Amino acid sequence: MPVALARPVAAAPQPSARPGAPRTAAARAPRSARTRAAMAEANGSGDAPVFLIFGRSGWIGGLVGDLLKQQGAKWEYATARLEDRTAIIADIERVKPTHVLNAAGLTGRPNVDWCETHKVETIRSNVIGCLNLADVCASRGLHMTYYGTGCIFHYDEHFPQGSGKGFKESDKPNFTGSYYSYTKAMVESLLKEYPNVLTLRVRMPIVADLTYERNFITKIIKYEKVVDIPNSMTVLPELLPLSIEMAKRKLTGIMNFTNPGVVSHNEILELYKQYIDPEFTWSNFSLEEQAKVIVAPRSNNLLDTQRISGEFPELLPIRESLIKYVFEPNAAKKDEVCAAVRAMRGR
């Protein structure tokens, strides 16, 4: 395991220019160019990276912290709430990060329907807070990786289901059926103006723990009925380590953060039945029937993965990734897993 990395020494403060003094070429440059120059100076000196994570109490924030710990990286969790600019600055001055990872935000409990009745809280966290952090990072030349969502698109006449045509990073979101997705689409469109930010579009995130409530597979295992629609999804054990590498590479803009291809609800449950529980059963219902038992519509889409596959050619297609990172590890202890899932389902 790598040893812990040393924290870079902060640069000495530079004297302020006196009033009326000629501005340097850097000072005369547009703000975006100055930000990129500051990022290069702050992050390109060759010192070991230092990560500051926002979202300690969240699922992805916790997983990213565990991952950095396993890698022996230098990192800390932030203590500030995203709405508190002064506290954010204090965290940055305390930790002196080279990279900021923003995994904070509201998705709602038990699901995104919560956001429909808590709109102000959702705005405060998912829009105002996120922009606040991005702006502080930009003003200090810090790279920020934002774990956003790809649930801002849905199949339509231009991107038909089954056509193989996926939404690219440059496509404008076309799904605002839930308030959660509405705020996420809004903040993504604003964040792309910041030259220091990488936005990762996470979709239906999956981990190996088949009883963890936030795991997409756990959710559909628990339901009596599911829709059966092919979707892009994010297998976190494979993709989260890549997000750390993306931050180190200082990639910016928008990245569809999913495995290549699509997988349907039925295909996942068939894999569960094949690898874990041959007696597992379920039934399907239509989107119209689903709409009667949820508050807000759900997003279903295929995201184009040319950009992420170009950066990481080794990235597995979704079905292969599910088998390698979820079903084969659970098959090695399938009696234990099967019993735990049956207990969770109450049957």
N, C-alpha and C positions, 0 to 999 in steps of 0.2 A: 504494500500500500504506500502511496506517495507520502512523504513527510509533509507536515504543515508548512504552508507557504508564508513567507515574511510579508508584513504589511509595508507598502512603499512609504518612503519618507516624504512628507508633504513639502511642496516647493516653497521657498521663501517668498513672502509677499513682495510685490513690486511697488515701487513708489508711484503715487498718483501723478498724472500730468498736471502741471500748473495751469490755471485758467488762461486761455488764449494761446497755449503752446500748440505748434503744428501737430496734427493728428498723424499717427503712423499709418502705413499702408494697411495693416491689419485692422486698425480702428476705422478706416474709411471703407472697409469691405462691407458688403451686405451682412445682415445679422446671421442668415443661414450659413454664409461662408465663415464668419467668425466662430460660430458654434462648431462647425466641422474642424476648424483649426484648433480650437480649444480641446475638442475630443482627442485629436491626434496628439496634442501635447500631454494631456492628462493620462491617456490610455496607451500611448505608443512608446513609452520610454523604456520598455523592456523589463520593468518591474513585474513581480508576480501579481496577478489580479486579486482584488479584494471585492467580495460581493456583499451587498446589502439587500436583504430580502424584506419586502413588504407583503404581509399576508400570513403571519405566523400561525394564526388560528385556523387558517383555511386548509383544505385538502391538498391542493397543488403546492401551496407555500410550504407545508410540512414535508411533502415528498422532495421538494427541491432542497430544503435544508438537510434532509437525510442523505441525499445524493452528494451534496458538497462535503458533508462530513466524511462520507465513505471515500471521497476522492482526496481527502486531506487538504482541501482548499481552505483559504482564509475567508471567513464569512461571519456575518452576524445577522440577527433579525432586527428589524426596525421596531421602535416602540411607539412611534407617532401614528396617529390616525391621519388618513390621507387628506382630510379636510383642514388639518392644522398645519399651515405653511411654516410657521415658526418652529414647530416641533419637528417637521421634516428636515429643515435646515440644521437643527440641533443634532439630529441623528447623523446627517451627512458629515457634519464637522467632527462628531465624535468618532465615527467609524473610518472616515476618509476612504470611501470605496472608489474603485475604478469602474465598477459595474453595478447598476441597480436593477433588481429583478422585481417586477410588480405582479404579484399573484393575489392581490387584495381585490375585493369587490363583493357584491351581493348577487347570489343566484336564487336565494329564497329557500326556505325549508317548509315542507319536505321537497318542494320543487318550485319551478319558476312561477307558478300560479300565485305564490306569496307576493310577488312584485306588483301584481294587479291591484292590490289593496294597500300597498306601502310604496306609493310612487315617489314621494318626497325623499324617503330614505334611500330608494334606489337611485334617484338622481344624484343625491349627495355623495354616494359612494362610487357609483359606476361612471359618472360624468365629471362632476366638480372635483372630486378627490383625485381621480386618475389624471385629469388635466393639470391639477395643481402639482402633482409629483413630476410629471413630464416637464412642466415649465421650470421648476426648480432645477431639475437635472440639466435642462438645456442651458440655463443661465450659468451653470458651473462646468459645462463641457463634459457631462457624464453620459455615458451610454445607458439607455434604459430598455430593458426587455419587458414587454407587457403581454401577459397571458390572457388574451381576449377570447373571442368565440367565433366560430364559423356558422353559428345558428342565426345567420342574418340573410340567408338565401333560401329559396324553395324552388322546386321544379315548376317550370311554366312552359309556355309555347315556344320560347326561345331556348330553353334548356330542358327538353323533355326527359322524363324518367326513362331510363333504359337506352338513351341515345349515346351514352359514353361521352357526352359533351359536358365538361365541368366548368364551374365558375372559377375564373382566374383572379389573381390578386388585384388586378386593375378593374374588375367588374364592380359596378355599384350595387350595394345591397338591395334586394327586392322583397325582403320579408320583415314586416314590422307587426306581425300578428300578436306577439306578446310584448308586454311593456319592457320586459327584460331585454329582448332582442332589439326593441326600438332604441333603448338607451345605449346598447352596445354598438349598434350601427352608427349612432350619432357620434359617440366618442371616437370610433375608428376613423371616421371622416375628418375629425379635427386633429387627431394625433398624427395623421400622415403629413401634416404641415411641419412637424418637428423633425429636423434632420438627424436627431440623435436617438430616435425611437424605432425599435423593432416590435411590430405587433404580430403575435402568433394567434392564428385562428384555430382554436381547439374545438373539437366536435365529439360529443358523446364519449367522454373519456372512459378508458377501461384500464383496470389493474387486475392482478392475479387473484386477489382476495374476493371470492365469490359471495361473501356475506357482508361486504362493506357497502353501506347504504348508498353512497354516491357513485358507485361503480355502475355503469350502464347495464352491464350483464346482470348484476344483482337486481336491478330494477325490473327488467323484463322477466327474470326467473320468478319473481314474486307475484307477478300479475297472472290472473286467470286467463285473460285474453290480451292479445297484442295485435297491433297492426303489422303488416309485413311489407316493408318498404326498404329498398336498398339505400344505404347512406354511407357517406364518408365518416370515418371514426378515427380516434386517436388512441393508440395503444401506448399508454404512458411509460411502461418499463423500457420500451424501445426509444420513444421520442424525447422524453425529458432530458436524458443525457445529451441529446443533440442540441437542445435549447441552450445548455451551458456552453457548448462549443460555438453556437451561433453568437452568443454574447461575446465570447473571447475574440471571434472574428470581426466583431463590431458590424454585423449585418444590420441593415436598417430597412425601413419600409414595411410592407405587409408580407406575411408568409402564411400560406395555407399549411397548417400544422397537423396534417393527417397522414396516415399510411395511404399509399396508392390504391386506387380502386374503391369498390363499395362492397358492403356485406349487408344482408337483410336480417331482420329480426328472426325469421324462421331458420336461416342458415346458422346463426349463432346458437339458437336453441337445439338445433340438430347436432352441432358440435358438442354441446353440453351433454346431450343424450348419448352420443357416441363415446365420449371420453370419461364421463362421470356416472351418469345414472340412466341405464337403459329403460327404466320404467317411467321416466319423466314424460309428462303429457302437457299439452297446452292447446288453446284454440285461438283462432283469429277473429278479428272484427274489422269493420271498415273505418275510414276516417270519419265518416258521418256518425257512426256509432261511438267512436272514441270521443267526438266533440261533446257528447252528452254527459261525459263523466270527468271532463277537465274544464278549466275556466278559460285558458288561453290556447289558441292553436299552437302546434309544434312545427318546427322547421324540418324539412327533409330535402337533402341535396347531395350532389356530387361536387367536390372541390377538386380543381385541377392541381396536380402535384409536380408539375414540371420544375418549378423553382427549387423546392426542397429536395427533389430527387437529383437535381443538378449539383446541389451542394453535398448531398450524401447518397451516392449511387447505391450504397449497400442497403438502403432502407427497404424493408420487406413489404410486399403487398399485404393488404389487410388480412386476408384469410391466413396466409403463412405466418404473419406476426401473431395473430390470435392463437394459433396452434403452438408456436414456439414459446410465447411469453405467458400464456394463460392456461391452455388446456393440457399440454404435456406436463407442466409442473404440478397441476392439480391431479392429473391421472396417476402420478406417482404416490399419491395419498388419497385415492378416490373414495375409499370407505369412510375416512374421516370427513372429507369434504361433503360427500353425499349426505351423511348424517347431519352435518351442520346446516346444510341448505334445507333439508326436510324440516328440521326443527325451526328454522327461520320462517318457512312457509306455513308451519303449523299443520303439516300433513305428511 
